[in-house]
Amino acid sequence: MNKKLIAYIVAGTMLLAGTTAFAGRNSIGALKHASSEIPSEKNQLAVQSALATFEGVAQMGAYFDSSYGVAIFPTIGKGGLGVGGAHGKGWVFREGRFAGEASMTQLSFGFQAGGQAFSQVIFFEDEPTYLAFTSGDFEFGAQVSAVAITAGANASASTAGGANAGAGTAQAKDDYTGGMAVFTIAKGGLMYEAALAGQKFNFKRYK
C-alpha cells in the first residue's frame, strides 16, 4: 500500500472519529472521560457513579446524545419537619467538556416528615438555554417539571403527567420544556415527589 493511500485512510478515520464524537458529544462515555477534568477525585467518582445509574435507563440515551449540555447532580438531599429544604452540588458539561460547578438550594414550606435523597440530571437543548443556566443565579419556575424514575422495573409517577415511566421504556417525557429536560432517580427507595419549582442554581465556571 503506498504512502499517499495510507495518508488518505488515516485522515478519513480521524474525520469519522471526530464526526462520531460530535454526534454523541454528551454521551455517557464522553462524559465519563470528561469527568476526569473535575478537580476533586471524590467528585469525579460521584459523577461517574451517577452516570452509571443513568446509563441503566434506556430512554435517557437519546437525551445524552442530542443535548447541547448536561448538568449532573449525583446527590440532592431533602428532609425536615415543618420547614423542608434541599441542597446539592453538581457538575456542568458543555458539548462533552467539563465547564464548571453548580450548587442547588431549594426551600419548601409545609409539613414534611423524614427525608429523601435523589440524583438529578438536567439536559440543555441548545446553547441559549445553557447560557441562561450558567449566566449567574438561575431558578426553576412553576412550569418546569421532572420525570421521576427508579432504576428498577417500575418508576414513580412523573410530575409532568402522572403516568408511570418504567426504566428502559419510552414512556418518559420526549420533549424539552423551556429548552430543558429534567430527570430524577431516587436513592435508597421510591421517591414520591420531584418538585422543581424554587430550585435555585449558582454556577461557578471552571478556569
N, C-alpha and C positions, 0 to 999 in steps of 0.2 A: 504494500500500500504506500503510495507516495506521500510526501510530507504535506503537500497542499490539501489533499483529501483528508488527511488526519486533522489538519487545522480546521477545515470546514465542519468536521464531525464534532470536534471539541467545542467550537463556537456555537453550533446548533444545540448541543447538550446543555451548555451554560445558559443559553437563551430560554430553552424549555424549562430548565430548573427555575429560572427567575420568574417566568410566567406562572408556573405552578405555585411558587411561594407567594406571589402576589394574589393569586386567586384564593388561596387559603391563608391569607396574611394573619388572621387571628385564630387559626386552627388550634386545637388542643396541643398538638406537637410544637407548633411555633411559639405558643405562649409558655409552655414548659421550658423551652430553650431560652426565651426572653426573660424568664423569671430569674435567671442567673445574674441579671444586672441589678436586682434588688440588693441594696447594701447589706442587710442582715440575713445570715444564713437561715436563722429560725423563721423569718418571714418568707424566704424562698420556699422552704419546706411546707409552710402553711398554704401558700398559693398552689403549689404542686399537688398537695393533698386535696384541696377543693376542686382543682381541675380534674383529678382522678374521679371524684364523685360525680361531677357534671358529665364526664365522659361516658358514664354508665346510663345516661338518659338520652335515648336515641334522637328525640326531636330537637335537641339543642345543637346538634352538629351544624345544621344549616345556619343558625344564628352566628355561631363562632366563625364560620367560613365567609359569611357575607357582610358582617358588620364592619363599620369603619374603625370602631374602637370598643374596648371592653373594660369595665371596672369590676374587680373581683373582691368580695369581702368574705374571707374564709369563716369568720365567726362574728356574728352580731348577737350580743347578749341583751335580753329583755327580761324585766321582772319588777316586782314591787307589790306593795299593798296600799291601795288608796291612790297613790300617785306612782305611775309607772314610767319607765324611760328605757331607752335603748341606746347602745353605743357600739361602734365597731370601727376597725381600721381596715382599709382596703388598698389595692394597688391597681393603677390605671395603665392600660396598654393602648397604644395608637398604632394602627397598621402593623401589629405584630412586634412592636418595640415598647419596652418599659418606658413610661412617660412620667410617672410620679406617684405620690401617695395621697390618699384621700381619707379623711375621717368623717364619720357619720354620727350625728346625735339626733335623737327624737324624744320629745316629751309627749306623754299621753296622760290624760286625766280621767278618772273613773275607777271603778272597782276592779282590781286585778289581784289575783292571789297566785302565788307561785311564780315561776319564771320559765323562760324558754330561750333557746339559742338556735340560730339558723345561719346558713350560708346564703349569700345573695350575689347575683351576677346581674350587671346592667349592660345591655348592648346598645351602642350608639349607631344609628342607621347611617349617618353621614357626618361630614366634617362640621357643619354648623351646629348640630346637636352636641357633638363632642366639645366644641369650643364653648358652648353655653355652660356645659357642666364644669369645665376646667377654668373658666374665666375668673372665678372667685368663689364667693358664697353662692350656693345653689340649693333650692328647696323644691321638693316634690309637691305639686298641687293635688287637689282632690281628684282630678281626672286620671291620675296615674294609678295603675293597679298592677299587681303581681300575679304570676301563676305559681301557686304553691305545689311543690312536687315532693314525693318521698322517693328514696332510692329503691323501695320495694315494688311490689306488683301494683299497688294502688296508691293514689295520691289524694291529698286533701283537696277540698273544693277550691277552685280558682276564684279570687275576688273579682275577676272580670266577668264571670257569668254563672258561677255556681255548678258547672259541670265538672265531673271528675276528670283528672288528667293523669292517666296512668303512665308511669315511666316506660319509655320505649314505644309510646304511641304517638299519633299525630294530633291528639286532641287539645294540645296546649294552644295558646294564642299564636296565630300565624301572621300577625302584623305588628307594627310598631304604633305606640300611642305617643304622639308628640315627638316622634323620632327616636323613642326609646322602647326597649322591651326588657322587662324585669322578671327574673325567676328566683324563687327562694326554695331552699331544701332544708327541711328540719334536721336538727342534730339531736339524736337521742330520743326520738319519738315523733308522733304525729303533731304537726303544727296546725292549730285551729284558726289562725288568723295571720294574714300577711298584709296588714295595712301599711301603706307607704306615705300617705299624706302627713306632712310635717317632718319628714326625714330631711335633715339639713346636712349639706356636704361642704367640706372645706378642702380644697385641692392645693397640694404643695408640689411644684414642678421639680423633677429630678435634674440636677445640674443646671 
